[in-house]
Amino acid sequence: MTINEAQQIVDRWINTTGIRYFDELTNTALLMEEVGEVARIIARKYGEQSFKRIYLL
């Protein structure tokens, strides 16, 4: 499957389920949120930050 074919499948799904496309600002914010989560994991697993200990009461 090519990228173009995958885009067409997604476009058909969006247009037939009643869901709409988000605007550029919303898409950018959602992407930044996801990238931030991945960056946090990478910084803790491979970088100098450490995971927080969870204390159960």
KOLDRENPA-241209 format. One record per residue (C-alpha): residue in one letter; x, y, z. Coordinates in steps of 0.02 Angstrom, whole numbers, plus 50000, padded with zeros to 5 digits. Example, Ala and Ser with C-alpha at 12.3 -4.5 7.8 and 13.67 -1.06 7.14 Angstrom:
BEGIN
A506154977550390
S506844994750357
! end
This chain:
BEGIN
M500005000050000
T500665017149956
I500495032750063
N499265039849935
E498175024249949
A498205025150139
Q497725043650133
Q496245039550020
I495645025950139
V495755037750288
D494885051650190
R493455039950143
W493285034250324
I493255052150391
N491965057650263
T490805042650289
T490795042150480
G490295060150507
I491945064850584
R492795080450519
Y494585085750493
F495355096650629
D496145113350586
E498035115850581
L498155123150756
T497245108550835
N498275095850737
T499885104550787
A499395104750971
L498915086250968
L500555081750881
M501555091851009
E500665082851150
E501115065751080
V502915070651041
G503095077251218
E502565060651291
V503805051151183
A505185063651225
R504855061351411
I505065042551397
I506655044151293
A507405056551418
R507085044651562
K507575028551476
Y509105034451378
G509495051651449
E509975058551618
Q508245059851692
S507565045751798
F505845038651823
K504935044351979
R504685031552114
I502875028152156
Y502545026052340
L500975016652389
L500175020752555
! end
